[in-house]
Amino acid sequence: MTRIDKLYERLLANPKLAISFREFETLLAAFGFQARRGTGSHRHYKHPLVPHILTVQPRGKEALPYQVKRLLEVVREYDLHIVE
């Protein structure tokens, strides 16, 4: 099991778990999201199977909990898998 798989499993067990924004961006990339241009601290991510863009921004060095929850919902809704 890779580090990303372990992080994802921890988030599934506890969606309110605080993770770093760097880990969050790594998780987005692992699921196939690609960074688009952003404005200021906001970053936009697009996935070929998801019809909308996810906009994320850090709070200090941490990911915002509602954005992590939204990613988990999108992963479940569109049946996305970690790209190896």
Secondary structure, DSSP 8 states (H G I E B T S, - for coil): --HHHHHHHHHHH-TT---BHHHHHHHHHHTT-EEEEEETTEEEEE-TT-SS-EEE-EETTEE-HHHHHHHHHHHHHTT-----
